[in-house]
Amino acid sequence: MSPRFEHLLVDGYNLIKTSPFFRHCEATSLQRARQALVQALGSYARQRGARITLFFDGDTGKGEQSSSGLVQVIFSRPPLKADDLIKDAVQQRHGARDLRVISSDREIRRFAQRHRVRVTGTGAFEQEMAQPPPQPQPALSAEEKWHEAPLDEAQIAEWERIFQRGKRIFKDPEERGGK
């Protein structure tokens, strides 16, 4: 069975408006801010092995896609808004463990949480994007897993208690209620 990659549903304009970096790009043009966001998310998706669906309000974008193909860009068409499309996507995948919504919009966050979908605020996600990707840990053999964590004092005491009682039980069969 192949591993399931995380699928992010990103509230595009919400991330642009709350991020100092993307807001700076927006000062030049909204198109530039969207392009910078698609590029940054494409890089994140490649590094983390994630799939990303990026939602924007309006129908001004004509087929914008990242070069990696890991970022799908969707523009809502009036009367729908990007928030409506995000909610539909969340509702269709209720409780999906591989799904995560990126938004600081309270209504979107509450909706996702009601549908048992993880949510990350835009500020926290921006910090996550700035971090290097986690290094994969090599798989441990069964023996290595067994030796991995030493016992703490309470665990040692419990094992000693069990084995001491066991010694006492097996020394004299009469104590066990045997004949």
N, C-alpha and C positions, 0 to 999 in steps of 0.2 A: 504494500500500500504506500503510495507516495505521500509526502508531507503536505499539509494544507498550508498555503501561504496566506498571510494576513491580507485582507481586503479592506482598504480604507475608503470611506466616503467622506470627501473633503468639501466643506462649505467654502468655496473659493473666495468670494468677496468678503466674507467674514474674516478669513485668514489674512487677506490683503489689508483690510481696514484696521486690524488689530496688531499687525506686525510692523515695527519700525522700518525694517528693511524693505518690505514690499510696499509700504506706504510711501517710502522715498521714491521707489520706481514709479508709483502711481502719479507722483508730482510731475513726471515727464509726460506720461500718458497711461491711461488705463490698459491699453493694449500691451504696452511694455511691462506693466506690472503682471498681467496675466501670463505673458510669455516667460517672465522670470520665475513665476510660481510653477508653471508647467515644467520648466527646466530643473528647478530645485526638487520638485516631486519625482521627476524621472530619475534623478541621481539617487534620491532616497530609495526609490523602488528597486533600483539595480543593486544597491548596497545591502538592502535588507531583505530582498526577495519578496517584495510586496506587490500587490496589484492595487491600483488607485483609480477611483472614479472621482473626478473633479467637477463640481456643479457650479454654474454661474447663472445669474438672472439674465433674461433677455435673449434675443436671437441675433445678436450682433456678430457672434463668432461663426465663421464659416469653416467647419471641419478642422478646427485646431486639434492637433494630436502631437504627443511627444514623439521624438525620434525612436525611443526605445519600445514604444507600443505598450508600455506598462502603465501609462496614464491615459485614461479615456476622459475626454473633455465633453461635458454635456451642457448645453445652453437651454434653459427653459424657454418655452414659447408662451406668450401671454394668452390666456389670463393666468397660467400657472407661474409659480416662482420656483427658484432653485430649492427653497425649503420644502415645497410640495413634493418635488422629485426625490429629495433625500428621505423624506418621510415614507414615500412609496417604497423606496429601496429597502429601508429598515423594516417596514411591515412585511414585505415579501420574504425577508430572511430572519424573521422573529427568532431570537435566541441563538443565532449563529455565532459560534465561538471564534470563528476566524474574521468576523466583521468588527470594524471599529469606526465610529463617527468622529470626525475632527471638526469641532465647532465650539464657539463660545456663546452661541445663541441659546438663551435659556429654554425657549420652547422646543428647539431641536434636541437639546440635551435631555430634557424631561421625556420627550417622546421616545428617544432611543432607549433610555433607561427603563421605561415602561415595557418596552419590547425586548428587554434583557440583552441589549447590545451595548458593548463597552463604548465609553465616550472619553475623549481627551480634548481639553481646552486648547485654543489656538496658541496661547503663550507657552504652555507645556510642550505642545507639539513642535513649536519653533525651536525650543531648546533641544528637544529630541533630535531634530534634523541636524543640529549643529554638532551633536556628539558623534564620535566614530562608531561604526556598527560594532555590535558585540562580536567577539571572536568565538567561533564555534569550538566547543569543548569536545575532545576526542571521547568516543564511547568507551566506557569502562567494562571490563570483563566482569563476570559474576564474582570472581574471587576478589578483584580490585574493589568492587562495590562493598563487599563484606568487610574488607579491611579499611575502607575509606574513612569512616568516622569512628574515632575511639569512644569507648563508653565513658559516660560521666560518672561521678561518685555515686549518685542515686541508682544508676543502672547496675553498677558493680555491686553495691550493697544488696540490691534485689536478687541478682544472680547468686550471690553468696548465700543469702537466706534460703533460696530455693534448693541449692545444692546441699546445704547443711541439713535442711529438713529431709531431703532425699536420703542422705547418709543415715540419718537416725531411723527413718522408716525401714530401710532395707537391712539394718543391722539385726533387728529382732522381728521375725514374722509374727510373733504374738501381738506386737503393738499395732499391726495392720488389721487385726481382727481375724487373722488366719488361724489354722489349727495346727 
